[in-house]
């Protein structure tokens, strides 16, 4: 016997009271056939929806129970229509939540629910035709109600699914952030270390790197996307004014990491040396933090700890750094601001340009003798000769310390 499809929403017109009573009567009769209708629905779902065939996602017993309860709720809603009672959505909500937790795609869930509606329609039509005087005309008039009921319950399933999914994402994000914090602080337990890679979607083995950034603009998501474009997977968290990320390097080089981060808005970022295990991430985080703190405040720079080791040593011992700067440049700091700044900038340029007086003179610009005079003035005030390696080393460290501690004014 040919099946008759229920008309869609475009055919909407208000069914008569008689049609509604016929629909309710037919739905009531189907309660006795619920086990059979449930099995037909389960078979249709498994035949058409691949996501439901894998018992690792949905055990067959759970699918049968859920389908039975959903169809029971559906038929009960149709039965109560003449009394204009609002349909229960309890099972629809339960189905939406459970399928989200099981990881079944929402599209598959909604298609399965609509398959159930189609099976109900076929069963209603069979029931009508089985009666001595088949009320098919009244059923067809009320078919739009069946369609709307399917849509209404499907919408409840979708709403519950999205609500549950949002809750799971929030809990997962919170758990991932807590795990990342544990790795960075060195407080992760042995159990945390065992499951950390899987939980953070990172490889089980290194090399790993930690990055600590102070972005002028940027987000956790932006940092991760920029690195992923270069094949570097990462997980980020916000640490007060900074962003901290755990990077799975794979075969990526230090320069690739720098290039990836440089594509973002101007930022200051410190990178740790590579480590091989998650147990070493706490140390790597402290090293990356030292690296970013070792960047002078006026510079936007992406640097590794190894490139800033002298400055990092100063940052790690701020009291000694301040004492060094004060001991070497104490007399310079007492000069008027303009003269003090000019002498220190000249000294910095002298070291940056490899001790070339000619290049320093070109940078400012001024005469070579002016540069010699400024260097002589520095030697007079500090007692250290920039041209002698050992004394130059003290001047460089003191200059770094004054910039890092913002003592130069």
C-alpha positions in Angstrom: 0.0 0.0 0.0 1.4 3.4 -1.0 2.5 5.6 1.9 1.0 9.1 2.2 3.3 11.8 3.3 2.3 14.4 5.9 1.9 17.8 4.3 4.5 20.4 5.3 4.1 23.7 7.1 3.1 25.5 3.9 -0.2 23.6 3.9 -1.1 25.0 7.4 -4.8 25.5 8.2 -6.5 25.0 11.5 -7.9 21.5 11.8 -11.5 21.1 12.9 -12.3 19.8 16.4 -13.5 16.5 14.9 -10.1 16.0 13.2 -8.3 16.7 16.4 -10.4 14.2 18.2 -9.7 11.6 15.5 -6.0 12.3 15.7 -6.0 11.9 19.5 -8.0 8.7 19.2 -5.6 7.2 16.7 -2.6 8.2 18.8 -4.2 6.6 21.9 -4.6 3.4 20.0 -1.0 3.3 19.0 0.1 3.1 22.6 -0.7 -0.6 22.4 1.7 -1.0 19.4 4.5 1.1 21.0 7.0 -1.8 21.3 6.6 -2.6 17.6 6.7 1.1 16.5 9.8 1.6 18.6 11.6 -1.3 16.9 10.7 0.1 13.5 12.1 3.5 14.5 15.3 2.0 15.9 15.7 0.0 12.6 15.2 3.1 10.5 17.6 5.2 12.6 20.4 2.5 12.4 19.8 2.1 8.7 20.0 5.8 7.8 22.2 7.4 10.5 25.8 6.2 10.7 26.4 7.9 14.0 23.9 5.6 15.7 25.4 2.3 14.4 28.5 2.6 16.7 27.6 1.0 20.0 30.6 2.7 21.5 28.6 6.0 21.2 25.1 4.7 22.0 24.6 1.2 23.3 21.7 -0.5 21.6 19.8 -1.0 24.8 20.1 2.7 25.6 18.9 3.6 22.0 15.9 1.3 22.3 15.0 2.7 25.7 15.4 6.3 24.5 13.3 5.7 21.3 10.6 4.0 23.3 10.3 6.9 25.8 10.5 9.6 23.1 7.7 8.0 21.1 5.6 7.5 24.3 6.0 11.2 25.0 5.1 12.0 21.4 1.9 9.9 21.4 0.9 11.3 24.8 1.2 14.8 23.4 -1.0 13.9 20.4 -3.5 12.2 22.7 -3.9 15.4 24.9 -4.4 17.8 22.0 -8.2 18.0 22.3 -7.8 19.2 25.9 -5.2 21.8 24.6 -2.7 20.6 27.2 0.9 21.6 26.6 3.0 18.7 25.5 5.7 17.4 27.9 9.2 18.0 26.7 11.0 16.1 29.5 12.1 13.2 27.3 13.1 15.5 24.5 15.3 17.4 26.9 16.8 14.2 28.3 17.5 12.9 24.8 19.2 16.2 23.8 21.4 16.3 26.9 22.4 12.6 26.7 23.3 12.7 23.0 25.4 15.8 23.5 27.3 14.0 26.4 27.7 11.0 24.1 29.2 13.1 21.3 26.6 12.2 18.7 26.4 15.0 16.1 23.4 17.3 16.5 22.4 16.9 12.9 22.2 13.1 13.4 20.1 13.6 16.5 17.6 15.8 14.8 17.3 13.6 11.8 16.7 10.6 14.0 14.0 12.5 15.9 12.3 13.4 12.6 12.6 9.8 11.5 10.6 8.9 14.6 8.0 11.5 13.5 7.8 9.8 10.1 7.3 6.4 11.7 4.5 7.8 13.9 2.8 9.2 10.8 2.9 5.9 9.0 1.5 4.1 12.0 -1.3 6.7 12.4 -2.2 6.1 8.7 -2.1 2.4 9.2 -4.3 2.7 12.2 -6.8 4.9 10.4 -7.1 2.5 7.5 -7.6 -0.5 9.7 -10.9 0.9 11.1 -14.3 -0.1 9.5 -14.8 3.5 8.4 -11.3 4.8 7.9 -11.1 8.5 9.1 -8.4 9.3 6.6 -9.8 12.6 5.6 -9.9 13.8 9.2 -6.3 12.5 9.7 -5.1 14.3 6.6 -6.7 17.5 7.9 -4.9 17.1 11.2 -1.6 16.0 9.6 -0.1 19.5 10.0 -0.4 19.1 13.7 1.7 16.0 13.5 4.3 17.9 11.5 4.3 20.8 14.0 4.6 18.4 17.0 7.6 16.8 15.3 9.2 20.3 14.8 8.3 21.4 18.3 9.9 18.3 20.0 12.9 18.4 17.7 13.4 22.0 18.6 13.4 21.0 22.3 16.0 18.3 21.6 18.2 20.8 19.8 17.9 23.4 22.5 18.7 20.8 25.2 21.7 19.6 23.1 23.1 23.0 22.7 22.6 23.9 26.3 24.4 20.7 27.4 27.1 21.2 24.9 27.8 24.7 26.1 28.0 23.4 29.7 30.4 20.7 28.7 32.6 23.2 26.8 32.6 25.5 29.8 33.5 22.6 32.1 36.1 21.4 29.7 37.6 24.8 29.3 37.8 25.2 33.0 39.4 21.8 33.5 41.9 22.5 30.7 42.8 25.9 32.2 43.2 24.4 35.7 45.4 21.6 34.2 47.5 24.2 32.4 47.9 26.3 35.5 49.1 23.2 37.4 51.7 22.5 34.7 52.9 26.1 34.7 53.1 26.4 38.5 54.7 22.9 38.9 51.7 21.8 41.0 50.4 19.2 38.6 50.0 15.7 40.2 51.4 12.5 38.7 47.8 11.7 37.6 47.6 15.1 35.9 50.8 14.5 34.0 49.6 11.1 32.8 46.4 12.6 31.3 47.6 16.1 30.5 48.6 15.5 26.8 45.3 13.9 25.9 43.3 16.5 27.9 45.1 19.4 26.2 45.0 17.8 22.7 48.8 17.8 22.6 51.3 15.0 21.7 52.4 12.7 24.6 56.1 13.6 24.1 58.0 16.8 23.4 59.7 18.9 22.4 57.5 21.5 24.1 58.1 25.2 24.6 56.4 27.8 26.8 55.7 31.3 25.6 54.7 34.2 27.8 53.4 37.2 26.0 52.3 40.8 26.8 50.2 41.6 23.8 49.0 45.1 23.1 46.2 43.4 21.3 45.4 39.7 21.0 43.5 36.8 22.5 44.1 33.3 23.6 42.4 32.1 20.5 44.4 34.4 18.2 47.7 33.1 19.6 46.7 29.5 19.1 45.4 30.2 15.5 48.5 32.0 14.4 50.7 29.1 15.6 48.5 26.4 14.1 48.9 28.0 10.7 52.6 27.0 11.0 51.8 23.5 12.2 52.3 24.3 15.9 49.6 23.1 18.3 49.3 25.1 21.5 47.1 25.7 24.6 46.9 29.1 26.1 45.7 30.7 29.3 45.5 34.3 30.6 47.8 35.1 33.5 46.8 38.6 34.8 48.2 41.0 32.1 50.0 38.2 30.2 49.1 35.3 28.0 51.0 32.0 28.7 51.0 29.2 26.2 52.3 25.6 26.1 53.5 24.8 22.5 54.0 21.4 21.0 56.9 22.2 18.7 57.0 19.0 16.6 59.7 19.9 14.0 59.2 23.6 14.2 62.2 25.7 14.9 62.6 28.7 17.3 62.5 31.0 14.3 59.2 29.5 13.1 57.7 30.2 16.6 58.9 33.8 16.4 57.6 34.3 12.9 54.2 32.9 13.9 53.8 35.2 16.9 55.2 38.2 15.0 52.2 38.0 12.6 50.0 39.2 15.5 49.7 42.7 16.8 52.9 44.1 18.3 53.8 42.2 21.5 56.6 41.4 23.9 57.1 37.7 24.2 59.5 35.5 26.0 60.2 31.9 24.9 61.7 29.1 27.0 64.2 26.6 25.9 62.6 23.4 24.5 61.8 20.7 27.1 61.0 17.0 26.4 58.4 16.2 29.1 55.4 17.8 30.7 57.0 17.5 34.1 59.6 20.1 32.9 56.9 22.6 31.9 57.0 24.4 35.3 60.6 25.2 34.8 60.1 26.2 31.2 57.3 28.6 32.3 59.6 30.4 34.8 62.3 30.7 32.1 59.8 32.2 29.6 58.5 34.6 32.2 62.1 35.7 32.9 62.7 36.1 29.2 59.7 38.5 28.7 60.6 40.5 31.8 64.1 40.8 30.4 62.8 42.9 27.5 63.1 46.6 28.2 59.7 48.2 28.7 59.9 50.4 25.6 60.6 47.6 23.2 58.3 45.2 21.4 60.4 42.0 20.9 59.9 38.3 20.7 63.0 36.6 22.2 64.2 33.4 23.8 65.7 33.1 27.2 69.0 32.1 25.7 69.1 35.4 23.8 68.5 37.4 26.9 70.4 35.5 29.5 72.5 38.4 31.0 69.3 40.5 31.3 67.4 37.5 32.7 70.0 37.0 35.4 69.6 40.6 36.4 65.8 40.2 36.5 66.1 37.1 38.6 68.1 39.1 41.2 66.4 42.6 41.2 68.1 43.8 44.3 71.6 43.0 42.9 70.6 44.5 39.5 69.5 47.7 41.2 72.7 47.9 43.2 74.9 47.3 40.1 73.2 50.0 38.2 73.4 52.4 41.1 77.1 51.6 41.8 78.2 52.0 38.2 75.9 54.9 37.1 75.2 56.7 40.4 77.0 59.8 39.3 75.3 59.7 35.9 71.8 59.4 37.4 72.5 62.7 39.3 72.9 64.7 36.1 70.1 66.7 34.6 67.7 64.5 32.7 68.8 65.7 29.2 72.5 65.2 29.7 71.9 61.9 31.5 69.8 60.5 28.7 72.3 61.7 26.0 75.2 60.0 27.7 73.4 56.7 28.3 72.0 56.6 24.8 75.5 57.2 23.4 76.9 54.4 25.5 74.1 52.0 24.4 74.7 52.9 20.7 78.5 52.4 21.1 78.0 48.9 22.4 75.1 48.0 19.9 77.3 49.2 17.0 80.3 47.1 18.0 82.4 50.0 19.4 82.4 52.0 16.1 82.6 55.7 16.9 82.0 56.6 13.3 78.7 54.7 13.2 77.6 56.2 16.5 78.4 59.7 15.2 76.3 58.9 12.1 73.3 57.6 14.2 72.9 60.8 16.3 74.2 62.6 14.1 77.2 64.5 15.5 81.0 64.8 15.0 83.2 61.9 15.9 85.0 64.0 18.5 81.6 64.7 20.2 81.2 60.9 20.6 84.8 60.6 22.0 84.0 63.4 24.5 80.8 61.7 25.7 82.6 58.4 26.2 85.3 60.2 28.1 82.7 61.9 30.3 81.2 58.4 31.0 84.7 57.1 31.9 85.1 60.1 34.2 81.8 59.6 36.0 81.9 55.8 36.3 85.6 55.1 36.5 85.2 52.4 33.8 86.6 52.5 30.3 84.2 51.3 27.6 87.1 50.3 25.4 88.4 47.7 27.9 86.6 44.3 27.7 86.3 43.6 31.4 85.2 47.1 32.2 82.9 47.2 29.2 81.1 44.1 30.5 80.3 45.9 33.7 79.0 48.9 31.8 76.8 46.7 29.6 75.3 44.8 32.6 74.8 48.1 34.5 73.2 49.6 31.4 70.8 46.6 31.0 70.0 46.8 34.7 69.2 50.5 34.6 66.9 50.0 31.6 65.2 46.9 33.1 64.7 48.6 36.4 63.7 51.9 34.7 66.4 53.7 36.6 67.7 55.7 33.6 64.8 58.1 33.6 
